[in-house]
Amino acid sequence: MTIVVGFDWLTETVMIADTRVSWENNQFPPKDILRKLYTLGDSKKSAVLGFSGDLHAAKKVMTFLIKQKFLGYKRPFVIRQFRDDLHQWIEEIALAKLTPKQRKELSFMLCGIEPSRRPSILEDGKITGYTPFTESHIYVYTIGENGNVRVNKRPKGFAIIGTGRKLRKAVIEQIQETIHFGFNDPKLHWARAALINEIVASLAKENKAVSTVGGPFQVIRITPDGLKTDYTWPPDVDSKNVEIRIEGSKTIIHNPASGESYVLHPIWDSPF
């Protein structure tokens, strides 16, 4: 099981995801080794794509999207246009490579901003000005058993994919209590992102029914100045000293107490 959460902070968007992998039929212990968020866009990387669902199916789709489609993307990166391209690409690979069961269990979330654009203010159907806030986007893609893809736009607020009903409800309740903290002050966005990340990680850790959600939680803030990435381990005694190190293009998870280190893999390089 996975949890991916996206938020619209008006001047930026934020995405959070766990890093845990669980194997079918529990044949191996869960391991915290998988990146579930991937940056897209121009030189400032103005969008992030996350996934949840069957990992073998996700591996096929994400490899196809990133390696075969996005790396050769020739258009200027505009999220509204990319949203539609992504829709077509997911349908293409779902119809060609996935079983009906795999399609139904797989979903994606695209979050991003257009730093140079401001939403228009309408009065009586006419544009009277523009907001001081950055144009932001949150889209959720779900696949039907027949391979058709549905895109759900979340213009404001937040979206969650990949988790069970109980954890989803708990996350939503906690977010609704904290979402207005520093809402109109961009200087506090780093604190808001850290707070929500801590809430999601803590709720997942407390919920024994979703032990397959966990590991260091990745949080990415998509701002007009570029991406800001961090990792937060759920706050408990056993893992509080776990370190996250960036070594070149690799993200290394290290536990000083046990001396163990392992790589946080992109899905196309994952060991399953």
Buried (B, 14 or more C-beta within 10 A) or exposed (E): BBBBBBBBBBBBBBBBBBBBBBEEEEEEEBBBBBBBBBBBBEEBBBBBBBBBBBBEBBBBBBBBBBEEBBEEEEEEBBBEEBBEBBBEBBBBBBBEEBEEEBBBBBBBBBBBBBBEBBBEEEEEEEEEEEEEBBBBBBBBBBBEEEBEBEBEEBEEEBBBBBBBEEBBEBBBEBBEEEBEEBEEEBEBBBEBBBBBBBBBBBBBBEBEEBBBBBBBBBBBBBBBEBBBBBBBBBEEEEBEEBEBEEEEEEBBBBBEEEEEEEBBBBBEEBEB
